[in-house]
Amino acid sequence: MDLPKVAAPNPIPVELVAGSTYAWCTCGLSDKQPFCNGAHKGTGFAPKVFVAEETKTAYMCQCKQTANPGFCDGAHKNL
C-alpha cells in the first residue's frame, strides 16, 4: 500500500483534551476514524501520535492528504 485510503472527503470535529495522547490514523483503514485502530499493520503506515496542547474542538483530517498530519488543512477540496 503506497498511498493512504481516503477515509472520508471531509474533516471531522473532535474534542481534544489538553495533555491527552492521540494516535491519528495515517493509512485510512481504521474503522475508528480519525484515530488508529491498528488496521495499518502490514501496510508500511504508522499512526501519527501526538499530545493535545490545549482542550479544544479540532477538525481532524480524514482524507489523509493534509500537509499538517492529523489536522485538516483543506486538502480534501482538491480530491
BAFI-3210 file (N, C-alpha, C; in Angstrom, 3 decimals, decimal comma, padded with zeros to 6 digits):
// residues 79
n [1|2|3|4|5|6|7|8|9|10|11|12|13|14|15|16|17|18|19|20|21|22|23|24|25|26|27|28|29|30|31|32|33|34|35|36|37|38|39|40|41|42|43|44|45|46|47|48|49|50|51|52|53|54|55|56|57|58|59|60|61|62|63|64|65|66|67|68|69|70|71|72|73|74|75|76|77|78|79]
n.u [000,863|000,920|-000,189|-002,326|-005,673|-008,554|-010,435|-012,686|-014,164|-014,037|-013,335|-013,488|-015,030|-013,456|-013,283|-010,588|-008,505|-006,494|-003,180|-003,745|-003,007|-003,070|-003,619|-003,437|-004,900|-003,045|-003,233|-005,827|-007,443|-008,574|-011,421|-012,192|-012,104|-011,151|-009,005|-006,417|-006,782|-005,153|-005,306|-003,457|-001,367|001,110|001,068|002,969|002,445|002,164|000,674|000,196|001,286|000,340|000,303|-002,281|-002,174|-003,904|-007,250|-009,779|-011,982|-011,052|-010,485|-010,180|-008,290|-009,595|-009,206|-006,615|-004,687|-003,578|-001,152|-000,481|-000,200|-002,790|-004,464|-006,976|-006,253|-007,571|-007,023|-008,731|-010,428|-009,299|-009,596]
n.v [-001,172|001,968|004,535|006,344|005,353|007,222|008,031|009,568|012,327|014,724|016,810|015,893|016,977|016,915|016,568|017,490|016,855|018,651|017,576|014,923|011,915|011,077|008,996|009,456|008,151|007,227|005,667|005,350|003,158|002,494|001,723|003,428|006,126|009,541|008,216|005,780|002,234|000,113|-001,100|-000,617|-002,404|-004,209|-002,641|-000,663|001,794|003,981|005,159|008,681|009,935|012,131|014,701|016,517|019,989|021,818|022,011|021,652|021,985|020,266|020,073|017,245|015,583|013,439|012,705|012,147|013,543|015,830|018,418|018,941|016,744|014,976|017,130|019,003|020,711|021,647|020,193|018,250|019,497|019,378|016,842]
n.w [000,000|-001,106|-001,082|001,156|002,043|001,276|003,853|004,349|002,600|003,957|006,857|010,378|013,337|016,499|019,981|021,679|024,496|026,641|027,223|026,776|024,976|021,546|018,672|015,449|012,552|009,758|007,515|006,611|006,901|009,344|011,365|013,257|012,707|013,248|014,265|015,032|014,805|014,581|012,119|010,173|010,222|008,562|006,317|005,994|006,943|009,814|012,838|013,533|016,350|018,924|021,472|022,851|022,991|024,030|025,384|023,154|020,276|017,505|014,011|012,433|009,956|007,466|004,909|004,499|003,104|004,046|004,727|007,233|009,327|010,834|011,266|009,583|006,589|004,454|002,181|001,211|-000,514|-002,970|-003,949]
ca.u [000,000|001,780|-000,945|-003,391|-007,060|-009,351|-011,463|-013,851|-013,712|-014,260|-012,811|-014,437|-014,713|-013,118|-012,953|-009,297|-008,311|-005,098|-002,367|-004,103|-002,282|-003,929|-002,925|-004,200|-004,749|-002,407|-003,480|-007,212|-008,132|-009,182|-012,871|-012,358|-011,631|-009,886|-007,943|-005,869|-007,239|-004,187|-005,561|-002,306|-000,360|001,473|000,907|004,066|001,988|002,154|-000,115|000,847|000,958|000,553|-000,311|-003,032|-001,605|-004,989|-008,572|-010,480|-012,520|-010,109|-011,021|-009,213|-008,293|-009,992|-008,824|-005,213|-003,864|-003,145|000,275|-000,367|-000,738|-003,771|-005,393|-007,424|-005,706|-008,360|-006,558|-009,857|-011,094|-008,621|-009,762]
ca.v [000,000|003,142|005,744|006,078|005,335|008,374|007,511|010,425|013,523|015,919|016,688|015,548|017,689|016,048|017,278|017,081|017,230|019,021|016,586|013,567|011,399|010,575|008,354|009,739|007,145|007,732|004,763|005,471|001,870|002,349|001,921|004,366|007,415|009,720|007,632|004,474|001,025|-000,934|-001,676|-000,349|-003,466|-004,834|-001,709|000,296|003,024|004,006|006,307|009,920|010,084|013,492|015,090|017,763|021,108|022,516|021,435|022,399|021,243|020,278|019,458|016,221|015,162|012,076|012,402|011,696|014,293|017,049|018,705|019,118|015,456|014,926|018,246|019,408|021,930|021,941|019,384|017,464|020,272|019,070|015,419]
ca.w [000,000|-001,227|-000,743|002,128|001,595|001,715|004,758|004,110|001,886|004,770|008,219|011,436|014,577|017,629|021,210|022,228|025,896|026,894|027,903|026,353|023,818|020,484|017,550|014,234|011,505|008,544|006,387|006,158|007,031|010,671|011,476|014,384|012,176|012,567|015,077|014,679|015,492|014,289|010,796|009,310|010,336|007,306|005,197|005,925|007,595|011,271|013,279|013,967|017,765|019,407|022,732|022,675|023,743|024,715|025,236|022,106|019,148|016,380|012,800|012,088|008,563|007,146|003,523|004,627|002,166|004,716|004,919|008,676|009,752|011,901|011,220|008,252|006,003|003,257|001,053|000,687|-001,575|-004,229|-004,288]
c.u [000,907|001,100|-002,024|-004,757|-007,736|-010,486|-012,772|-013,344|-013,910|-013,665|-013,914|-014,056|-014,519|-012,774|-011,652|-009,164|-006,821|-004,384|-002,672|-003,338|-003,266|-003,065|-003,810|-003,888|-004,146|-002,749|-004,876|-008,029|-008,866|-010,700|-013,202|-011,898|-012,037|-008,713|-007,600|-006,530|-006,311|-004,348|-004,392|-001,287|-000,144|001,400|002,099|003,691|002,084|001,343|000,763|000,382|001,277|-000,152|-000,999|-002,454|-002,659|-006,291|-009,325|-011,120|-011,528|-010,783|-009,956|-009,413|-008,734|-009,617|-007,386|-004,270|-003,294|-001,622|000,569|-000,944|-001,592|-004,852|-005,724|-006,751|-006,431|-007,973|-007,704|-010,585|-010,505|-008,750|-010,568]
c.v [001,232|004,428|005,401|006,074|006,606|007,807|008,261|011,705|014,829|015,715|016,309|016,330|016,698|016,931|016,718|017,615|017,483|017,945|015,148|013,189|010,777|009,950|008,516|008,685|007,788|006,904|004,894|004,203|001,681|002,539|002,811|005,761|008,576|009,049|006,201|003,355|-000,156|-001,561|-001,481|-001,480|-004,164|-003,918|-000,785|001,642|002,858|005,222|007,505|010,152|011,512|013,698|016,435|018,844|021,871|021,757|022,292|021,435|021,394|019,594|018,541|015,762|013,704|011,702|011,910|012,393|015,568|017,189|018,928|017,865|015,495|015,965|018,660|020,699|022,313|021,118|018,567|018,191|019,985|017,601|015,260]
c.w [000,000|-000,782|000,270|001,457|002,108|002,562|004,588|003,451|002,649|006,166|009,200|012,700|015,729|018,821|021,766|023,648|026,128|027,693|027,515|025,091|022,837|019,395|016,308|013,175|010,258|007,314|005,804|006,329|008,356|010,615|012,675|013,966|013,066|013,278|014,661|015,484|015,212|012,920|009,833|009,304|008,997|006,100|005,005|006,530|009,106|011,698|013,633|015,402|018,192|020,737|022,499|023,577|024,520|024,515|024,240|021,122|018,011|015,196|012,242|010,647|008,440|005,709|003,441|003,658|002,785|004,791|006,403|009,338|011,012|011,729|009,790|007,821|004,704|002,048|000,428|-000,442|-002,946|-004,640|-005,558]
res [m|d|l|p|k|v|a|a|p|n|p|i|p|v|e|l|v|a|g|s|t|y|a|w|c|t|c|g|l|s|d|k|q|p|f|c|n|g|a|h|k|g|t|g|f|a|p|k|v|f|v|a|e|e|t|k|t|a|y|m|c|q|c|k|q|t|a|n|p|g|f|c|d|g|a|h|k|n|l]
***
